[in-house]
Amino acid sequence: MLRPKIPTMPTPTGLGTPPATGVVEPTAVSPNVAAPPTAPATPTPSRPTVQFNPGTALALVGGGTAVVLVLGAVLVSLLLAVAITGASVAVCAVVLRSLLASEATRR
């Protein structure tokens, strides 16, 4: 019914460059060439620094509290829904058992 599609490897379309044949060309070496001194670069931070003041700290604490309260309310409501469903199924089972038992005694 559902079969995974296996990708196929693409085939090369053009001619590539031939590999080097091992020819080494000599390079000129000039000893004792002094390079000009470079100034040390000041490292730039990759992330901007975040400064917290009392207002932002209070907002973070308030936001975290709100998230915890909302999550708690959702979890409690789910637990309550499961408990109510279980109780109703138990009541239905007791009623059905009672009906079946009374049907068996009438015969």
C-alpha positions as CSV (number, residue, x, y, z in Angstrom):
1,M,0.0,0.0,0.0
2,L,2.6,2.5,1.1
3,R,6.0,1.8,-0.4
4,P,9.0,4.0,0.2
5,K,10.5,5.6,-2.9
6,I,14.2,4.9,-3.1
7,P,16.1,7.7,-4.8
8,T,18.4,6.9,-7.7
9,M,21.9,8.2,-8.0
10,P,22.2,10.8,-10.8
11,T,24.5,9.9,-13.6
12,P,27.3,12.4,-14.7
13,T,26.2,14.6,-17.6
14,G,29.4,16.1,-18.8
15,L,33.1,15.4,-19.2
16,G,35.1,16.1,-16.1
17,T,38.6,17.5,-16.0
18,P,41.3,14.8,-16.3
19,P,43.3,14.1,-13.2
20,A,46.8,15.7,-12.8
21,T,49.5,13.6,-14.4
22,G,52.1,14.0,-11.7
23,V,53.9,17.0,-13.2
24,V,55.4,19.2,-10.5
25,E,56.5,22.7,-11.3
26,P,59.2,24.3,-9.1
27,T,58.4,27.4,-7.2
28,A,60.8,30.2,-6.2
29,V,61.5,30.4,-2.5
30,S,62.8,33.8,-1.1
31,P,64.3,33.4,2.3
32,N,64.1,36.1,5.1
33,V,61.3,38.1,3.6
34,A,59.8,40.0,6.5
35,A,56.1,40.5,6.4
36,P,54.7,43.7,7.8
37,P,53.4,43.3,11.4
38,T,49.6,43.0,11.5
39,A,47.6,44.6,14.2
40,P,45.8,42.1,16.5
41,A,42.2,42.0,15.5
42,T,39.6,42.6,18.2
43,P,37.4,39.6,18.4
44,T,33.8,40.5,17.7
45,P,31.2,38.5,19.8
46,S,29.2,36.1,17.7
47,R,26.1,36.9,19.7
48,P,25.0,40.3,21.1
49,T,25.2,40.5,24.9
50,V,21.9,40.5,26.7
51,Q,21.5,42.7,29.6
52,F,18.7,42.0,32.1
53,N,17.1,44.8,34.1
54,P,14.5,44.3,36.8
55,G,11.7,44.8,34.3
56,T,12.8,42.0,32.0
57,A,13.5,39.6,34.8
58,L,10.1,40.2,36.2
59,A,8.6,39.6,32.7
60,L,10.5,36.4,32.4
61,V,9.3,35.2,35.8
62,G,5.7,36.2,35.0
63,G,5.9,34.4,31.6
64,G,7.3,31.3,33.1
65,T,4.6,31.3,35.8
66,A,1.9,31.7,33.2
67,V,3.2,28.8,31.2
68,V,3.4,26.5,34.2
69,L,-0.2,27.5,35.2
70,V,-1.6,27.0,31.8
71,L,0.2,23.6,31.4
72,G,-1.0,22.5,34.8
73,A,-4.6,23.5,34.0
74,V,-4.5,21.5,30.7
75,L,-3.1,18.4,32.4
76,V,-5.6,18.6,35.2
77,S,-8.5,18.9,32.8
78,L,-7.2,15.9,30.8
79,L,-6.9,13.9,34.0
80,L,-10.4,14.9,35.0
81,A,-11.8,13.9,31.6
82,V,-10.2,10.5,31.9
83,A,-11.6,10.1,35.4
84,I,-15.1,11.0,34.3
85,T,-14.9,8.7,31.3
86,G,-13.8,5.8,33.5
87,A,-16.6,6.4,36.0
88,S,-19.2,6.6,33.3
89,V,-17.9,3.3,31.7
90,A,-18.0,1.7,35.2
91,V,-21.6,2.8,35.7
92,C,-22.6,1.5,32.3
93,A,-20.9,-1.8,33.1
94,V,-22.9,-2.1,36.4
95,V,-26.2,-1.3,34.7
96,L,-25.5,-3.8,31.9
97,R,-24.5,-6.5,34.4
98,S,-27.7,-5.8,36.4
99,L,-29.9,-6.1,33.2
100,L,-28.2,-9.3,32.1
101,A,-28.5,-10.8,35.6
102,S,-32.2,-9.9,35.8
103,E,-32.8,-11.3,32.3
104,A,-31.3,-14.6,33.4
105,T,-33.4,-14.9,36.5
106,R,-36.7,-14.2,34.6
107,R,-36.4,-17.4,32.6
